[in-house]
Amino acid sequence: MGIRHSLPRLRHTTFTTSISNTIIYRMAMSSQSKGEAPLLQFFNLYSPGFQYDPQQPATSEFRRLRQYKGWKKKDPREKEAHFKFKQALTAQFNKNYGTDEESLTSWQALCAAVRIDPIPDTLQEARRAFGKVHVNLVDLTQGYDNGKPVTIFDTVFELSKYTKENDLIFPKDRAKAGGLLRCLLRKINNPMADRRSGGARGGRKGKGKKDLSTIDLDF
């Protein structure tokens, strides 16, 4: 039986600014900050030679690590490092937001992360509100603690284009690690498959279309 990451419950408050949401979000997630973050743990494997900059996107830092080490994509060392990085990325999402898709606090934290104001106070409302937001989940994970707001797109098509162009896709095997993350993955290669009913994410795969939300990261 898998371990579910529990988060402190958020009390509903009517916020007047997105800054208030951010403050509450940081406070709510403070219990998840104890211990070394998975992404930091990964990059520390290559220190002191490689200096990880947490203010930069983790995916960009991995590219820089690969360049620093002189790895080619078919190099076994690069493959091993890439695999560990993907593990760390998913572990970081789980640490930031939890793994229980039925957790109100997890959904409230996600809502706060994308500046939904006010934060809903019921599970159904929080899921519906976040489900209406088009945001890249890798950005949402790696931008958690660098103070930079994640980009929110107007349409799923714009998100799809951005995600594919920047290869910001959670890998299939690692996506199975947590129910919350699995629930959030959307079909970016065939946006029409992301059918929503009341803002819900997901939908059936279109025939003949590859589901890019579940292929390996490649950057």
C-alpha positions, 0 to 999 in steps of 0.5 A: 500500500503506497504512502500518501503525503498528508498536508495541513488543512487550509482554512477558507479565507476570502483573499483580495490579492494573489499575493495573499494566496501565495502567502497562504500557499507557502504556509500550508506547504511549509510542512512539506519543506522539511528535509532536502528536496528531491530535485536538490538531492539529485543535483547534489549528486554532482556537487561540488563540481556542478553548482545547481541554481534553484532559481532556474528551471530544473529542466534547464539545469539538467541540460546544463549538467549534461553539457558540463559533464559532456554527456551525449544522449546515448551515453549510459551515464546520461541515461542513468542521470536522466532516469534519476532526474525524472524520478526526482521531478515526480518525487518533487511534485509529490513532496510539494502537493501530496499524492492523494487526489481526494485531499482538499488541502492538496487541491487548495495548494494547487489552486493557490499556486496558480493564483486562484482567488479566492481559494475554494473551500470544498474538494469539488470546487477546488478540483473544478477551479483548478481544472479550468486552468491551463498550466504545465505540470513540470513548470508547476513542480520545478517553479514551486520554490523559486518565487517565480509565478508559473505561466497560465495559458488561455487555451489547452492548445497553447499549453499543448504547443508550449509543452511539446516545444519545450519537452516539459512532459512527465514520464509515463513510468514516474507518473504512476507514482501518485494518484494526484499527479496521475489525475492531473496529466492531460492529453496534450497531443490531442487537446480535443481529447481533454474533454471537460465536464464542469472543468474536470481534466482528462478524457479518452484518447483520440484514436491514432493519436499518441498521448504525449502526457505519458511519454518520457521527458526528452530535453 
